[in-house]
Protein backbone atom coordinates (compact mmCIF):
# COMPACT_ATOMS: atom_id res chain seq x y z
CA UNK A 1 0.00 0.00 0.00
CA UNK A 2 1.17 3.52 -0.82
CA UNK A 3 0.65 6.63 1.26
CA UNK A 4 1.27 10.20 0.17
CA UNK A 5 3.53 11.86 2.74
CA UNK A 6 3.43 15.65 2.99
CA UNK A 7 5.24 17.63 5.68
CA UNK A 8 6.52 21.16 6.10
CA UNK A 9 8.73 22.59 8.84
CA UNK A 10 10.81 25.70 9.53
CA UNK A 11 14.42 25.43 10.72
CA UNK A 12 14.54 26.92 14.25
CA UNK A 13 17.32 29.25 15.40
CA UNK A 14 18.99 26.61 17.57
CA UNK A 15 19.50 24.36 14.51
CA UNK A 16 21.17 27.01 12.35
CA UNK A 17 24.37 25.64 10.88
CA UNK A 18 23.33 22.00 11.27
CA UNK A 19 23.27 19.59 8.34
CA UNK A 20 20.07 19.07 6.37
CA UNK A 21 19.89 15.34 7.20
CA UNK A 22 20.37 16.05 10.92
CA UNK A 23 17.69 18.74 10.94
CA UNK A 24 15.28 16.56 8.97
CA UNK A 25 15.82 13.68 11.43
CA UNK A 26 14.85 16.02 14.28
CA UNK A 27 11.90 17.80 12.65
CA UNK A 28 10.50 14.70 10.90
CA UNK A 29 11.43 12.18 13.60
CA UNK A 30 8.68 9.73 12.69
CA UNK A 31 10.88 8.59 9.78
CA UNK A 32 14.28 6.89 9.90
CA UNK A 33 17.36 8.95 9.02
CA UNK A 34 18.19 6.52 6.21
CA UNK A 35 14.74 7.02 4.68
CA UNK A 36 15.04 10.82 4.96
CA UNK A 37 18.44 10.77 3.27
CA UNK A 38 16.93 8.78 0.39
CA UNK A 39 14.21 11.38 0.01
CA UNK A 40 16.73 14.23 0.07
CA UNK A 41 18.81 12.58 -2.66
CA UNK A 42 15.67 11.88 -4.71
CA UNK A 43 14.54 15.49 -4.46
CA UNK A 44 11.42 14.61 -2.46
CA UNK A 45 12.65 16.55 0.59
CA UNK A 46 13.66 20.06 -0.44
CA UNK A 47 14.84 23.30 1.18
CA UNK A 48 12.94 26.40 0.09
CA UNK A 49 11.56 24.26 -2.77
CA UNK A 50 15.09 23.53 -4.04
CA UNK A 51 17.00 20.25 -4.00
CA UNK A 52 19.96 20.13 -1.62
CA UNK A 53 22.53 17.57 -0.44
CA UNK A 54 22.17 15.76 2.92
CA UNK A 55 25.32 17.38 4.33
CA UNK A 56 24.39 20.96 3.33
CA UNK A 57 24.30 23.41 6.25
CA UNK A 58 21.03 25.30 6.70
CA UNK A 59 20.00 28.67 8.12
CA UNK A 60 17.26 29.42 10.61
CA UNK A 61 14.07 30.26 8.77
CA UNK A 62 14.79 27.84 5.92
CA UNK A 63 11.66 25.91 4.95
CA UNK A 64 11.76 22.13 4.59
CA UNK A 65 9.18 20.58 2.25
CA UNK A 66 8.55 16.85 2.06
CA UNK A 67 6.30 15.35 -0.62
CA UNK A 68 6.68 11.70 -1.47
CA UNK A 69 5.00 8.33 -1.84
CA UNK A 70 5.82 5.72 0.78
CA UNK A 71 5.29 1.98 0.88
CA UNK A 72 3.87 1.78 4.38
CA UNK A 73 4.70 -1.84 5.06
CA UNK A 74 8.14 -1.90 3.38
CA UNK A 75 10.18 -1.48 6.55
CA UNK A 76 7.95 -3.36 8.98
CA UNK A 77 9.10 -6.64 10.52
CA UNK A 78 6.92 -9.65 11.23
CA UNK A 79 4.19 -9.57 13.84
CA UNK A 80 4.99 -11.60 16.97
CA UNK A 81 2.72 -12.71 19.84
CA UNK A 82 4.54 -10.74 22.53
CA UNK A 83 2.71 -9.99 25.77
CA UNK A 84 2.21 -6.24 26.18
CA UNK A 85 1.31 -4.39 29.38
CA UNK A 86 -1.41 -2.10 27.98
CA UNK A 87 -2.41 0.69 30.36
CA UNK A 88 -5.00 2.29 28.08
CA UNK A 89 -6.38 1.79 24.58
CA UNK A 90 -9.08 3.34 22.41
CA UNK A 91 -9.57 3.87 18.70
CA UNK A 92 -6.78 6.45 18.46
CA UNK A 93 -3.98 5.55 20.87
CA UNK A 94 -2.40 2.77 22.90
CA UNK A 95 -0.51 3.55 26.11
CA UNK A 96 1.97 0.85 27.08
CA UNK A 97 4.13 0.14 30.11
CA UNK A 98 7.38 -1.03 28.51
CA UNK A 99 9.42 -3.54 30.50
CA UNK A 100 13.19 -3.54 30.92
CA UNK A 101 15.03 -5.50 28.25
CA UNK A 102 12.59 -4.73 25.42
CA UNK A 103 13.92 -2.86 22.40
CA UNK A 104 11.35 -0.44 20.95
CA UNK A 105 12.19 -0.61 17.24
CA UNK A 106 14.05 -3.30 15.25
CA UNK A 107 17.68 -2.56 14.45
CA UNK A 108 20.85 -4.46 13.71
CA UNK A 109 21.12 -7.24 16.27
CA UNK A 110 17.50 -6.80 17.40
CA UNK A 111 15.29 -7.78 14.48
CA UNK A 112 12.73 -9.68 16.57
CA UNK A 113 11.21 -9.49 20.02
CA UNK A 114 10.77 -5.73 19.88
CA UNK A 115 7.83 -3.60 20.95
CA UNK A 116 7.04 -2.97 17.29
CA UNK A 117 6.81 -6.72 16.60
CA UNK A 118 4.36 -7.09 19.47
CA UNK A 119 2.29 -4.09 18.41
CA UNK A 120 1.81 -5.48 14.91
CA UNK A 121 0.46 -8.70 16.39
CA UNK A 122 -1.81 -6.89 18.86
CA UNK A 123 -3.14 -4.44 16.26
CA UNK A 124 -2.42 -5.51 12.64
CA UNK A 125 -3.81 -2.25 11.23
CA UNK A 126 -0.71 -0.49 12.59
CA UNK A 127 1.13 -1.66 9.47
CA UNK A 128 -0.66 1.25 7.74
CA UNK A 129 0.92 3.80 10.12
CA UNK A 130 4.54 5.04 9.85
CA UNK A 131 6.76 3.03 12.24
CA UNK A 132 3.66 1.15 13.38
CA UNK A 133 2.49 4.22 15.29
CA UNK A 134 5.59 4.58 17.46
CA UNK A 135 6.27 8.31 17.92
CA UNK A 136 8.88 8.29 20.71
CA UNK A 137 11.21 5.79 22.34
CA UNK A 138 12.58 4.53 25.60
CA UNK A 139 16.00 2.92 25.89
CA UNK A 140 16.07 -0.88 25.98
CA UNK A 141 16.50 -1.05 29.76
CA UNK A 142 14.37 1.96 30.68
CA UNK A 143 10.87 1.05 31.81
CA UNK A 144 7.58 2.91 31.71
CA UNK A 145 4.95 4.69 29.68
CA UNK A 146 4.89 5.10 25.93
CA UNK A 147 2.08 6.26 23.65
CA UNK A 148 1.43 4.71 20.23
CA UNK A 149 -0.78 6.16 17.48
CA UNK A 150 -3.41 3.89 15.92
CA UNK A 151 -4.50 6.24 13.12
CA UNK A 152 -2.74 8.64 10.75
CA UNK A 153 -4.62 11.53 12.38
CA UNK A 154 -3.42 10.49 15.82
CA UNK A 155 0.13 9.98 14.52
CA UNK A 156 0.25 13.47 13.05
CA UNK A 157 -1.18 15.03 16.23
CA UNK A 158 1.22 13.24 18.58
CA UNK A 159 4.27 14.06 16.45
CA UNK A 160 3.25 17.74 16.43
CA UNK A 161 2.77 17.74 20.22
CA UNK A 162 6.20 16.21 20.73
CA UNK A 163 7.80 18.74 18.38
CA UNK A 164 6.09 21.61 20.21
CA UNK A 165 7.19 20.12 23.56
CA UNK A 166 3.65 20.10 24.94
CA UNK A 167 3.76 16.43 25.96
CA UNK A 168 4.66 16.07 29.65
CA UNK A 169 6.91 13.11 30.46
CA UNK A 170 7.94 12.52 34.08
CA UNK A 171 10.55 9.97 35.09
CA UNK A 172 11.80 8.63 38.39
CA UNK A 173 15.45 7.70 38.80
CA UNK A 174 17.82 6.65 41.57
CA UNK A 175 21.21 8.32 41.26
CA UNK A 176 24.60 8.02 42.91
CA UNK A 177 25.38 10.73 45.46
CA UNK A 178 23.30 12.82 47.86
CA UNK A 179 21.78 15.84 46.12
CA UNK A 180 20.98 18.90 48.23
CA UNK A 181 18.20 20.25 46.02
CA UNK A 182 16.54 20.19 42.63
CA UNK A 183 17.72 22.01 39.56
CA UNK A 184 17.94 22.24 35.79
CA UNK A 185 20.57 20.75 33.50
CA UNK A 186 20.79 22.85 30.32
CA UNK A 187 23.59 21.29 28.30
CA UNK A 188 23.67 20.46 24.56
CA UNK A 189 23.96 16.80 23.59
CA UNK A 190 25.58 15.12 20.62
CA UNK A 191 27.49 11.99 19.70
CA UNK A 192 30.38 11.13 21.96
CA UNK A 193 33.61 12.22 20.22
CA UNK A 194 35.22 8.78 20.77
CA UNK A 195 32.44 6.26 21.52
CA UNK A 196 30.08 6.84 18.61
CA UNK A 197 27.20 4.80 20.04
CA UNK A 198 27.12 6.97 23.16
CA UNK A 199 26.00 10.55 23.71
CA UNK A 200 27.87 13.34 25.48
CA UNK A 201 27.61 17.00 26.42
CA UNK A 202 29.28 18.78 23.49
CA UNK A 203 29.48 22.46 22.56
CA UNK A 204 28.00 21.96 19.08
CA UNK A 205 25.28 19.54 20.21
CA UNK A 206 21.52 19.93 20.08
CA UNK A 207 19.85 21.86 22.87
CA UNK A 208 18.79 19.62 25.74
CA UNK A 209 17.10 20.60 29.00
CA UNK A 210 16.27 18.33 31.95
CA UNK A 211 14.51 19.49 35.13
CA UNK A 212 14.97 17.42 38.28
CA UNK A 213 13.68 17.56 41.85
CA UNK A 214 14.32 15.51 44.96
CA UNK A 215 11.93 12.77 46.06
CA UNK A 216 14.05 11.10 48.77
CA UNK A 217 17.61 11.14 50.08
CA UNK A 218 19.46 8.08 51.34
CA UNK A 219 22.92 7.70 52.84
CA UNK A 220 24.79 7.79 49.53
CA UNK A 221 22.07 7.95 46.87
CA UNK A 222 19.08 10.10 45.88
CA UNK A 223 15.72 9.36 44.32
CA UNK A 224 14.76 12.08 41.86
CA UNK A 225 11.98 13.02 39.48
CA UNK A 226 13.11 14.21 36.05
CA UNK A 227 11.08 16.10 33.48
CA UNK A 228 12.20 16.36 29.89
CA UNK A 229 11.91 19.69 28.15
CA UNK A 230 13.58 18.14 25.10
CA UNK A 231 13.79 14.48 24.17
CA UNK A 232 17.34 13.68 23.12
CA UNK A 233 18.77 10.17 23.05
CA UNK A 234 19.94 9.07 26.55
CA UNK A 235 19.18 12.61 27.77
CA UNK A 236 18.47 11.95 31.46
CA UNK A 237 21.31 9.44 31.73
CA UNK A 238 23.88 11.79 30.20
CA UNK A 239 22.67 14.89 32.04
CA UNK A 240 22.68 13.27 35.47
CA UNK A 241 26.16 11.86 34.81
CA UNK A 242 27.23 15.34 33.67
CA UNK A 243 26.42 16.78 37.12
CA UNK A 244 28.31 13.83 38.69
CA UNK A 245 25.19 11.97 39.79
CA UNK A 246 24.90 9.04 37.34
CA UNK A 247 22.02 6.59 37.55
CA UNK A 248 22.54 3.46 39.60
CA UNK A 249 23.32 0.52 37.33
CA UNK A 250 23.90 2.58 34.17
CA UNK A 251 26.26 0.45 32.04
CA UNK A 252 27.21 3.31 29.69
CA UNK A 253 27.34 6.46 31.78
CA UNK A 254 27.73 5.19 35.34
CA UNK A 255 30.84 5.20 37.46
CA UNK A 256 32.73 2.10 38.56
CA UNK A 257 30.61 0.48 41.27
CA UNK A 258 31.37 1.89 44.71
CA UNK A 259 29.83 0.37 47.84
CA UNK A 260 29.23 3.09 50.50
CA UNK A 261 31.25 2.75 53.70
CA UNK A 262 29.28 0.92 56.35
CA UNK A 263 26.79 -0.47 53.85
CA UNK A 264 24.84 -3.53 54.89
CA UNK A 265 25.42 -6.80 53.06
CA UNK A 266 21.89 -6.40 51.70
CA UNK A 267 22.72 -3.02 50.15
CA UNK A 268 26.02 -4.21 48.74
CA UNK A 269 24.27 -7.16 47.07
CA UNK A 270 21.48 -4.92 45.75
CA UNK A 271 23.92 -2.46 44.16
CA UNK A 272 26.02 -5.23 42.61
CA UNK A 273 22.91 -6.95 41.28
CA UNK A 274 21.19 -3.93 39.72
CA UNK A 275 22.38 -4.26 36.13
CA UNK A 276 20.34 -1.62 34.30
CA UNK A 277 19.86 2.12 34.62
CA UNK A 278 17.44 2.83 37.48
CA UNK A 279 15.05 4.87 35.33
CA UNK A 280 11.27 4.63 34.90
CA UNK A 281 8.85 6.79 32.88
CA UNK A 282 6.04 6.98 35.43
CA UNK A 283 3.74 9.76 34.17
CA UNK A 284 2.59 10.87 30.71
CA UNK A 285 0.28 13.76 29.83
CA UNK A 286 -0.89 14.87 26.39
CA UNK A 287 -3.88 16.15 24.43
CA UNK A 288 -5.95 13.29 23.06
CA UNK A 289 -5.66 13.40 19.24
CA UNK A 290 -9.38 12.84 18.64
CA UNK A 291 -11.26 14.35 21.62
CA UNK A 292 -8.92 17.25 22.43
CA UNK A 293 -9.05 16.33 26.12
CA UNK A 294 -5.99 16.52 28.35
CA UNK A 295 -5.18 12.92 29.27
CA UNK A 296 -2.80 11.73 31.98
CA UNK A 297 -1.59 8.22 32.79
CA UNK A 298 0.55 7.02 35.66
CA UNK A 299 2.44 3.79 36.15
CA UNK A 300 4.02 2.55 39.42
CA UNK A 301 7.70 1.75 39.68
CA UNK A 302 8.69 -1.73 38.47
CA UNK A 303 9.48 -4.41 41.02
CA UNK A 304 13.27 -4.13 40.70
CA UNK A 305 13.28 -0.39 41.43
CA UNK A 306 10.84 -0.79 44.31
CA UNK A 307 13.08 -3.48 45.78
CA UNK A 308 16.17 -1.28 45.37
CA UNK A 309 14.46 1.66 47.08
CA UNK A 310 13.34 -0.63 49.91
CA UNK A 311 16.96 -1.67 50.51
CA UNK A 312 18.14 1.96 50.45
CA UNK A 313 15.45 2.91 52.97
CA UNK A 314 16.41 0.08 55.32
CA UNK A 315 20.09 0.99 55.05
CA UNK A 316 19.27 4.60 55.96
CA UNK A 317 17.10 3.52 58.90
CA UNK A 318 19.88 1.26 60.22
CA UNK A 319 22.40 4.08 59.95
CA UNK A 320 20.10 6.46 61.80
CA UNK A 321 19.52 3.86 64.50
CA UNK A 322 23.30 3.67 64.99
CA UNK A 323 23.36 7.44 65.37
CA UNK A 324 24.80 8.04 61.93
WOFENCOR-V943932 format. One record per helix or strand of 3 or more residues. SS is the DSSP state (2 for helix, 1 for strand). FROM is the first residue (numbers start at 0). TO is the last residue. If there is no record, write none. Layout:
((SS	FROM	TO) (SS	FROM	TO))
//
This chain:
((1	1	9) (2	12	14) (2	19	26) (2	32	41) (1	44	46) (1	62	70) (1	85	88) (1	92	97) (2	114	121) (2	123	127) (2	129	132) (1	142	148) (2	151	162) (1	167	175) (1	182	185) (1	188	190) (1	198	200) (1	208	216) (1	220	227) (2	234	241) (2	264	272) (1	278	286) (1	293	297) (2	302	320))
//
